[in-house]
Amino acid sequence: MSDMCDHIMSDIPKVKIMGLDYDIEFVEQIDKHTRLSGQIDYAGQVIKIEKGMKKGLTGRTLLHEILHGVLDGLGYSDIRDNEQLIDGLSAALHQVIKDNFEIISSWCL
């Protein structure tokens, strides 16, 4: 399952956040000294996601990093790195999107 998710997600080369294009890179390991599964580089406009995670965790991790970028783009530098807030929001939004995908995808955004 993780291989399929890596393949699907690796077809997504960029994500636009607040008008900026962020490259998405799937890497073997983010940082050998920490247990990060994702990381955003605001200045370099790159999001790194660890390879090999299950589909749901990969999606949630990408959403987590996107939320960091949204808060940065909105100028909320005081809370953009609040991991407790971002973890809660990404978990909640991932669940809402997953459980209501047909409704959300039909909105023709």
Wavefront OBJ file of the C-alpha trace (Angstrom):
o trace
v 0.000 0.000 0.000
v 2.760 2.482 0.855
v 4.507 1.895 -2.478
v 1.305 2.751 -4.330
v 0.840 5.877 -2.238
v 4.435 6.946 -2.845
v 3.854 6.507 -6.590
v 0.591 8.484 -6.605
v 1.936 11.238 -4.381
v 5.203 11.450 -6.310
v 3.142 12.446 -9.355
v 2.281 15.654 -7.471
v 5.359 17.780 -8.122
v 4.097 21.008 -6.530
v 1.457 22.486 -4.315
v 0.432 26.128 -4.448
v 0.161 27.755 -1.015
v -0.936 31.358 -0.736
v 0.219 32.063 -4.298
v 3.612 30.374 -3.910
v 4.630 27.112 -5.582
v 6.177 24.640 -3.150
v 8.048 21.679 -4.611
v 7.177 18.347 -3.004
v 10.061 15.951 -2.471
v 9.706 12.387 -1.221
v 12.813 11.429 0.694
v 14.088 8.352 2.546
v 14.712 10.289 5.761
v 14.025 13.896 6.738
v 16.545 14.192 9.563
v 18.488 11.325 11.103
v 18.421 13.034 14.514
v 14.647 13.499 14.758
v 11.555 11.471 13.945
v 10.051 13.920 11.462
v 7.799 12.532 8.741
v 7.504 15.875 6.965
v 9.176 19.268 6.847
v 8.555 22.595 5.131
v 11.267 25.016 4.057
v 9.560 28.400 3.741
v 12.484 30.232 2.114
v 13.294 27.398 -0.299
v 9.603 26.690 -0.963
v 10.063 22.934 -0.536
v 8.011 20.374 1.350
v 9.762 17.096 2.171
v 7.707 13.993 2.940
v 9.179 10.727 4.151
v 8.737 7.811 1.745
v 7.133 4.530 2.718
v 4.332 5.719 4.987
v 0.814 4.368 4.595
v -1.572 6.330 2.385
v -3.495 8.034 5.192
v -0.386 9.116 7.054
v 1.233 10.433 3.886
v -1.845 12.539 3.107
v -2.135 13.789 6.661
v 1.572 14.668 6.738
v 1.298 16.608 3.478
v -1.755 18.454 4.821
v 0.176 19.167 8.038
v 3.022 20.790 6.092
v 0.577 22.710 3.882
v -1.044 24.169 7.009
v 2.378 25.387 8.177
v 2.713 27.121 4.801
v -0.780 28.639 4.977
v -0.104 30.134 8.401
v 3.242 31.466 7.183
v 1.601 32.960 4.096
v -1.037 34.642 6.249
v 1.710 36.214 8.348
v 1.030 34.168 11.487
v 4.705 33.572 12.212
v 3.915 33.427 15.934
v 1.806 30.255 15.514
v 3.047 28.760 12.239
v 5.392 26.423 14.111
v 2.921 25.444 16.844
v 3.024 21.676 16.334
v 0.138 20.969 18.718
v -2.148 23.331 16.773
v -1.007 22.067 13.363
v -1.313 18.407 14.421
v -4.871 18.980 15.634
v -5.937 20.936 12.553
v -4.343 18.503 10.114
v -5.925 15.493 11.839
v -9.359 17.138 11.863
v -9.200 18.394 8.268
v -7.846 15.077 6.996
v -10.762 13.270 8.651
v -13.343 15.720 7.261
v -11.908 15.499 3.733
v -11.613 11.696 3.869
v -15.100 11.129 5.301
v -16.770 13.656 2.983
v -14.672 13.326 -0.153
v -17.622 12.975 -2.548
v -19.243 16.155 -1.280
v -16.002 18.114 -1.223
v -14.894 16.939 -4.674
v -18.267 17.882 -6.161
v -17.925 21.520 -5.123
v -16.045 22.262 -8.353
v -13.638 24.570 -6.606
l 1 2 3 4 5 6 7 8 9 10 11 12 13 14 15 16 17 18 19 20 21 22 23 24 25 26 27 28 29 30 31 32 33 34 35 36 37 38 39 40 41 42 43 44 45 46 47 48 49 50 51 52 53 54 55 56 57 58 59 60 61 62 63 64 65 66 67 68 69 70 71 72 73 74 75 76 77 78 79 80 81 82 83 84 85 86 87 88 89 90 91 92 93 94 95 96 97 98 99 100 101 102 103 104 105 106 107 108 109
